[in-house]
Amino acid sequence: LYGCRPMGIKWDFTIGGLPTYEVTWGVSHWEAMGTGGAPAAGTYAFPDPESCLAWYCAWGDSAATSLQLKGLSVDIGLTRSEVADGSQPSGVGGYFTVKRDPTVSFSIHRSPDPSSAAAEVDYFVNQTGLPFTFQHGTQPGKMFALCIPHCRVMEYPSPSDDGAVMSNVTLGAGYYAGDTGSGSEITAIDSDFRIALI
């Protein structure tokens, strides 16, 4: 395979299971070499992930206890297009990124704000921008964290399969410029969507 580029990246966290990481690859060209061994599973030399029973999630400025989530998924929302090139074997000279539109989706017990019967609905109607943080795992080398400093509810929070007890929520990353100090190309200052593998 030649000229491989990730076209989509997703994480899924389902209660009681293991977190999964899915990459969809775009391939500029491939060849059947006709030699070599058969495909085989590679070795995994990294720490095994923890089951999805050790996470913390907060929506808003602060929270003493984690939100009650049924599960959570993260989609980086990559849109990439091929660069046509007639000089290349398969006509693809590369890829360019059209946009990145990350989203976080989850089912939440109504309501994240005890003062409201359905705060997520209010957040959608008013387009309230709030910070959202999620952390999975307890041991370094096995931890995943994300932060959306200024998220918005992207679509009406519909009732989940559990009826009125839970809402399906999709968050998008809004523009954020609230950090102080100076940054660089390796500093997550004023970024709209942040992921850390710890």
PyMOL commands that set and color helices and strands:
alter all, ss='L'
color gray80, all
select helices_A, chain A and resi 119-126
alter helices_A, ss='H'
color red, helices_A
select strands_A, chain A and resi 5-14+20-26+55-59+69-75+78-84+92-100+103-109+130-136+144-153+158-160+163-173+194-197
alter strands_A, ss='S'
color yellow, strands_A
deselect
rebuild
show_as cartoon
